[in-house]
Amino acid sequence: MQEPFKSYSKYIKSVFAERVQKISIDAGFTCPNRDGSKARGGCTYCDNKTFNPFYCSPEKSVTQQLNEGIAFFEPKYKTQKYLAYFQAYTNTYDELLKLKQLYDEALSHPKVVGMVVSTRPDCLNSNIIELLNSYTKEYHIVLEIGIESTKNSTLKRINRGHTFEETKKAFELSKNTDLHIGGHLIIGLPNETRADILHHAKEISKLNIHTLKLHQLQIIKGTAMAIDYKQNPKDYNLFDVETYIELMIEFLENLNPRIIVERFASESPREMIVAPKWNGVKNYAITDKIRNEMKKRATFQGKLY
C-alpha cells in the first residue's frame, strides 16, 4: 500500500544522494517579543535549552559550532553531508549585511550542502527573501516559519506578537522563489479545541508551504506557560499518546496532500517537562503508530481536503 501521508524521509532522499544531518547553530539572535520592540519575555512556551545541542553557543563562531556538531555525528555516518540549521530564536532578525555574513560563513563550510533558517513571520521582508533565494543556485535552502496557531486569540495569549494575517503575508513573500518553505505548528495550545486544530489544517493547506513540522504542546519548567498552566489548568487540553494519534490522523485527512510532513511530535528532556508525560515515547514511534493506523483504516492525507 502507498504511504498514507507525504513523508519527509522519502522527500529528503529524493533531494540528496546521501544521508544529510542538520547541525544546529545558535548565532546570538533575539526576538522582537523579547527585546521590547514588540513585547518582553518571548513566547510563553519557549525555552531554547530544550532543543539546543551541547555544542551550540553564541560565544562560538558559526564555523566552530558546525565543526563540533559534525565531530559529534561523523563517527556514526562518515559519508554524510550537512545542513547548517540556524535554529535558536529568530534567525532573520538583524541587519541584512550581518545576516549575509552569518549565512555566507555557514555555507562556506566544505561539508555543508544547504541551510535551514528558522524565523518568525514578522521578521521577513523582500530583501531577506532575495538574499536567501540567491543561495539556491548552489545550495538547498529552507526557510522555516513559525506559524504555531492560525487563531489570533491564541497568538496573543502566548505572546507571539504577530497575527495570522502577518503569517499569511510572510508565506506570500516567498512565492516565485526557489526556496523550500517550511512551517511549524504546535498542537494543543490553551483554549484550542479539536475543531480549532482541524481548522489549522485547512488554513495551512492554503499557504505557499512545502513541509510542515507538527508537535504536541509540551509545558516546560520555568516558562511563563508553566505558571499559566498551574493557574488555569482547565484551559489546557493536553493529549495522551493515543488521543494525539487519533487527532493527527484527522488532521492529515484535512491537510493538502502536496504538503510534506516533517515530524509529528517533539521530545524535550523528560526532567524539564511539566506535562504531558509521555514516558519517553520516541518521535519515530508516534510516526509509526500514525502510519500503521492509517493503513489499517485505508485512509490517507488529503482524504477530506
Secondary structure as GFF3:
##gff-version 3
##sequence-region A 1 305
A	DSSP	alpha_helix	8	15	.	.	.	ID=ss1
A	DSSP	beta_strand	20	25	.	.	.	ID=ss2
A	DSSP	three_ten_helix	48	50	.	.	.	ID=ss3
A	DSSP	alpha_helix	62	73	.	.	.	ID=ss4
A	DSSP	beta_strand	81	86	.	.	.	ID=ss5
A	DSSP	alpha_helix	96	107	.	.	.	ID=ss6
A	DSSP	beta_strand	112	119	.	.	.	ID=ss7
A	DSSP	three_ten_helix	121	123	.	.	.	ID=ss8
A	DSSP	alpha_helix	126	134	.	.	.	ID=ss9
A	DSSP	beta_strand	140	148	.	.	.	ID=ss10
A	DSSP	alpha_helix	152	157	.	.	.	ID=ss11
A	DSSP	alpha_helix	164	173	.	.	.	ID=ss12
A	DSSP	beta_strand	180	187	.	.	.	ID=ss13
A	DSSP	alpha_helix	194	204	.	.	.	ID=ss14
A	DSSP	beta_strand	211	216	.	.	.	ID=ss15
A	DSSP	beta_strand	219	220	.	.	.	ID=ss16
A	DSSP	alpha_helix	224	231	.	.	.	ID=ss17
A	DSSP	three_ten_helix	233	235	.	.	.	ID=ss18
A	DSSP	alpha_helix	241	254	.	.	.	ID=ss19
A	DSSP	beta_strand	260	263	.	.	.	ID=ss20
A	DSSP	three_ten_helix	270	272	.	.	.	ID=ss21
A	DSSP	beta_strand	273	275	.	.	.	ID=ss22
A	DSSP	alpha_helix	283	297	.	.	.	ID=ss23
###
